[in-house]
Amino acid sequence: MKDLVSECPVENAMLVLGGRWRILLVYYLLEGTKRFSDLRRDMPKISQRMLTLDLRALEEAGYITRKVFPQVPVRVEYSLTEEGQRLKTLVDVLGECGDRLASRGYVKAAA
């Protein structure tokens, strides 16, 4: 874990939720339980390695659960915990912010 540079609680959250993909993972998991391949389809530009690392980080932080089904090939499903569901408000606010930025031409839509 990285060292904090301030005593701001937002920094604590950003250490776990920051980066390009983690909030997007929460966004897609708000739709319901998903398999690894579902998340790869939702976010085609994320590498398999980064998806694995970010899922592990969110699991370690208590935001998602990972359920492994003992079959061949192994099936793994990811879902939000109760704590992860609490991030819905944050995701909604970020979405509204993104819409406003796009409407002002500050960001471009994904190709």
BAFI-3210 file (N, C-alpha, C; in Angstrom, 3 decimals, decimal comma, padded with zeros to 6 digits):
// residues 111
n [1|2|3|4|5|6|7|8|9|10|11|12|13|14|15|16|17|18|19|20|21|22|23|24|25|26|27|28|29|30|31|32|33|34|35|36|37|38|39|40|41|42|43|44|45|46|47|48|49|50|51|52|53|54|55|56|57|58|59|60|61|62|63|64|65|66|67|68|69|70|71|72|73|74|75|76|77|78|79|80|81|82|83|84|85|86|87|88|89|90|91|92|93|94|95|96|97|98|99|100|101|102|103|104|105|106|107|108|109|110|111]
n.u [000,845|000,489|002,079|000,367|-000,061|-001,314|-003,742|-006,252|-009,440|-010,388|-008,167|-007,565|-009,680|-009,131|-006,756|-007,589|-009,759|-008,961|-007,414|-007,735|-009,648|-011,059|-013,386|-014,994|-015,275|-016,824|-019,087|-020,036|-020,484|-022,557|-024,724|-025,142|-024,182|-021,233|-019,238|-015,705|-015,178|-017,418|-016,899|-014,605|-015,725|-017,381|-015,482|-013,486|-010,919|-009,297|-006,549|-006,032|-004,407|-004,470|-007,188|-007,426|-005,694|-006,995|-009,514|-008,722|-007,699|-010,017|-011,484|-009,888|-010,172|-012,740|-014,927|-015,889|-016,982|-015,661|-016,571|-015,868|-016,541|-016,368|-015,589|-014,862|-014,114|-012,890|-015,257|-015,746|-017,293|-018,086|-019,232|-020,776|-020,199|-022,079|-020,865|-019,667|-021,961|-022,697|-021,220|-022,670|-023,893|-021,668|-020,743|-022,939|-022,844|-020,337|-020,949|-022,860|-021,228|-019,434|-021,227|-021,846|-019,303|-018,881|-020,974|-020,070|-018,036|-015,596|-014,642|-014,351|-016,573|-016,336|-014,752]
n.v [-001,177|002,225|005,139|007,691|011,101|013,160|014,051|013,761|012,317|011,728|011,091|008,573|007,050|007,383|005,990|003,357|003,357|004,866|005,483|004,243|002,190|001,066|002,326|002,097|-000,678|-001,049|000,370|-001,300|-003,645|-002,852|-003,437|-006,057|-009,471|-010,612|-012,427|-012,960|-012,790|-011,350|-008,845|-008,199|-007,895|-005,710|-003,750|-003,417|-002,391|-002,807|-004,571|-008,101|-008,656|-006,205|-006,072|-008,312|-007,548|-005,204|-006,206|-007,901|-005,988|-004,530|-006,556|-007,189|-004,819|-005,060|-004,445|-006,017|-009,401|-012,609|-015,459|-018,786|-021,477|-024,917|-026,412|-027,639|-025,884|-023,713|-021,633|-018,282|-015,811|-012,390|-010,016|-007,148|-006,265|-005,420|-003,091|-002,323|-001,783|000,580|002,431|003,304|005,857|007,533|006,722|007,509|010,323|010,855|010,066|012,014|014,259|013,592|013,653|016,392|017,464|016,369|017,581|020,158|019,920|019,162|016,598|013,757|011,437|007,859|005,969]
n.w [000,000|-000,752|000,679|002,456|001,466|002,613|005,141|004,284|003,876|001,345|-000,112|000,951|-000,126|-002,844|-003,122|-003,229|-005,039|-007,171|-010,394|-013,777|-014,224|-011,985|-010,832|-013,055|-013,159|-010,842|-011,689|-013,816|-012,375|-010,781|-012,288|-011,800|-010,962|-012,529|-014,895|-015,482|-018,242|-019,092|-018,003|-019,421|-021,951|-021,445|-021,020|-023,306|-023,768|-021,591|-020,268|-019,743|-017,566|-016,104|-015,489|-013,833|-011,711|-010,762|-010,029|-007,946|-006,139|-005,507|-004,356|-002,137|-000,739|000,074|-001,516|-003,571|-004,193|-004,917|-006,480|-006,867|-008,960|-008,762|-011,418|-014,729|-017,586|-014,947|-013,407|-012,623|-010,725|-010,190|-007,855|-006,322|-002,941|000,029|000,908|-001,478|-002,995|-001,838|-003,159|-005,287|-005,253|-005,500|-008,046|-009,584|-009,261|-010,423|-013,029|-013,752|-013,654|-015,715|-017,901|-017,948|-018,508|-021,060|-022,468|-022,565|-024,274|-023,298|-022,952|-025,103|-026,632|-026,359|-028,905]
ca.u [000,000|001,251|002,003|-000,491|000,651|-002,107|-004,679|-007,570|-010,077|-010,558|-006,958|-007,735|-010,553|-008,473|-005,747|-008,244|-010,700|-008,377|-006,973|-008,627|-010,626|-011,751|-014,762|-015,735|-015,641|-017,965|-020,219|-020,588|-020,972|-023,843|-025,744|-025,349|-023,054|-020,636|-018,055|-014,522|-015,353|-018,414|-016,225|-013,719|-016,583|-017,828|-014,341|-012,591|-009,558|-008,522|-005,800|-006,412|-003,603|-004,980|-008,497|-007,164|-005,132|-008,004|-010,513|-008,119|-007,619|-011,373|-011,855|-009,121|-010,743|-014,075|-015,969|-016,460|-016,729|-015,263|-017,079|-015,290|-017,333|-015,447|-015,944|-013,843|-013,152|-013,323|-016,112|-015,592|-018,238|-017,792|-020,394|-020,503|-020,618|-022,915|-020,009|-019,535|-023,232|-022,726|-020,522|-023,603|-024,058|-020,449|-020,754|-023,966|-022,326|-019,286|-021,621|-023,423|-020,081|-018,980|-022,199|-021,661|-018,039|-019,091|-021,857|-019,272|-016,994|-014,320|-014,222|-014,960|-017,183|-015,493|-014,912]
ca.v [000,000|003,472|006,052|008,855|012,381|014,113|013,410|013,916|011,020|011,487|010,402|007,164|006,439|007,387|004,933|002,100|003,509|005,672|004,786|004,309|001,116|000,529|002,836|001,487|-002,029|-000,882|000,769|-002,473|-004,615|-002,371|-004,096|-007,396|-010,393|-010,787|-013,269|-012,255|-012,529|-010,282|-007,580|-007,928|-007,379|-004,360|-002,834|-004,123|-001,837|-003,183|-005,820|-009,173|-008,480|-005,067|-006,462|-009,212|-006,769|-004,304|-007,023|-008,326|-004,831|-004,231|-007,653|-007,003|-003,660|-005,413|-003,904|-007,080|-010,793|-013,491|-016,804|-019,770|-022,691|-026,020|-027,136|-027,501|-024,951|-023,022|-020,467|-017,314|-014,699|-011,240|-009,190|-006,129|-006,498|-004,328|-001,900|-001,950|-001,185|001,949|003,300|003,719|007,313|008,097|006,432|008,375|011,706|010,895|010,007|013,333|015,126|013,230|014,170|017,855|017,713|016,039|018,583|021,379|019,589|018,981|015,219|013,171|010,116|006,726|005,611]
ca.w [000,000|-000,839|001,815|002,261|001,424|003,389|006,067|003,663|003,666|-000,089|-000,548|001,323|-001,120|-004,149|-003,150|-003,597|-006,143|-008,231|-011,596|-014,929|-014,399|-010,801|-010,737|-014,163|-012,718|-009,927|-012,535|-014,505|-011,390|-010,268|-013,108|-011,270|-010,970|-013,857|-015,038|-015,970|-019,680|-019,224|-017,711|-020,561|-023,022|-021,052|-021,094|-024,217|-023,828|-020,412|-020,456|-018,823|-016,349|-015,333|-014,969|-012,709|-010,599|-010,202|-009,337|-006,677|-005,243|-005,030|-003,462|-000,905|-000,040|000,555|-002,383|-004,406|-003,813|-006,006|-006,218|-007,785|-009,107|-009,070|-012,626|-015,761|-017,001|-013,734|-013,610|-011,546|-010,813|-009,342|-007,521|-005,319|-001,568|000,524|000,889|-002,882|-003,413|-001,309|-004,112|-006,343|-005,209|-006,064|-009,482|-010,178|-009,289|-011,445|-014,323|-014,017|-013,934|-017,050|-018,867|-018,038|-019,212|-022,470|-023,077|-022,757|-025,228|-022,616|-023,198|-026,288|-026,442|-026,761|-030,318]
c.u [000,890|001,093|001,105|000,363|-000,103|-002,973|-006,113|-008,200|-010,324|-009,338|-007,034|-008,561|-009,860|-007,368|-006,344|-009,063|-010,146|-007,920|-008,054|-009,813|-011,481|-013,178|-015,607|-016,146|-016,843|-019,219|-020,855|-021,102|-022,246|-025,002|-026,057|-024,080|-022,555|-019,467|-016,922|-014,698|-016,387|-017,759|-015,248|-014,526|-017,052|-016,726|-013,268|-011,154|-008,712|-007,783|-006,269|-005,681|-004,147|-006,350|-008,322|-006,662|-006,183|-009,119|-009,976|-008,071|-008,993|-011,881|-011,158|-009,679|-012,158|-015,213|-016,609|-016,169|-016,445|-015,728|-016,566|-016,155|-016,402|-015,943|-014,818|-014,521|-013,751|-014,158|-015,969|-016,580|-017,869|-019,078|-019,984|-020,973|-021,568|-022,128|-019,812|-020,796|-023,341|-022,022|-021,424|-023,769|-022,854|-020,413|-021,777|-023,476|-021,231|-019,887|-022,229|-022,331|-019,556|-019,914|-022,033|-020,380|-018,189|-019,948|-021,134|-018,124|-015,630|-013,764|-014,958|-015,526|-016,221|-015,787|-015,424]
c.v [001,239|004,283|007,226|010,117|013,464|013,340|013,507|012,541|010,706|010,752|008,914|006,434|006,346|006,338|003,607|002,244|004,282|004,821|004,802|003,351|000,773|001,036|002,290|000,057|-001,982|-000,546|-000,460|-003,525|-004,141|-002,974|-005,497|-008,229|-010,602|-011,760|-012,421|-011,863|-011,437|-008,922|-007,222|-007,373|-005,959|-003,327|-003,435|-003,593|-002,170|-004,494|-006,852|-009,013|-007,347|-005,382|-007,357|-008,434|-005,873|-005,065|-007,483|-007,178|-004,490|-005,324|-007,491|-005,852|-003,925|-004,881|-004,952|-008,442|-011,586|-014,890|-017,740|-021,016|-023,814|-026,860|-026,929|-027,024|-024,229|-021,803|-019,580|-016,181|-013,631|-010,473|-008,196|-006,600|-005,361|-003,014|-001,403|-001,293|000,268|002,935|003,788|005,225|008,001|007,908|007,326|009,812|011,839|010,842|011,344|014,331|014,857|013,737|015,672|018,200|017,446|017,093|019,905|021,135|019,353|017,579|014,708|011,809|009,046|006,360|004,200]
c.w [000,000|000,431|001,466|002,246|002,188|004,377|005,556|003,431|002,189|-000,635|-000,208|000,272|-002,475|-004,241|-003,606|-004,876|-007,327|-009,400|-012,649|-014,854|-013,186|-010,649|-011,887|-013,827|-011,786|-010,728|-013,199|-013,531|-010,701|-011,070|-012,595|-011,372|-012,396|-013,787|-015,597|-017,432|-019,936|-019,021|-018,829|-021,736|-022,715|-021,240|-022,001|-024,251|-022,602|-020,709|-019,431|-017,493|-015,478|-014,737|-013,744|-011,495|-009,947|-009,498|-007,983|-005,678|-004,670|-004,090|-002,110|-000,070|000,464|-000,295|-003,283|-003,795|-005,083|-005,638|-007,305|-007,776|-009,534|-010,252|-013,636|-017,032|-015,796|-014,112|-012,388|-011,780|-009,793|-009,089|-006,442|-003,951|-001,171|000,509|-000,548|-003,420|-002,943|-002,237|-005,233|-006,391|-005,838|-007,582|-010,186|-010,302|-010,343|-012,849|-014,708|-014,372|-015,344|-018,135|-019,056|-018,789|-020,708|-023,161|-023,327|-023,734|-024,608|-022,811|-024,426|-025,943|-026,934|-028,204|-030,465]
res [m|k|d|l|v|s|e|c|p|v|e|n|a|m|l|v|l|g|g|r|w|r|i|l|l|v|y|y|l|l|e|g|t|k|r|f|s|d|l|r|r|d|m|p|k|i|s|q|r|m|l|t|l|d|l|r|a|l|e|e|a|g|y|i|t|r|k|v|f|p|q|v|p|v|r|v|e|y|s|l|t|e|e|g|q|r|l|k|t|l|v|d|v|l|g|e|c|g|d|r|l|a|s|r|g|y|v|k|a|a|a]
***
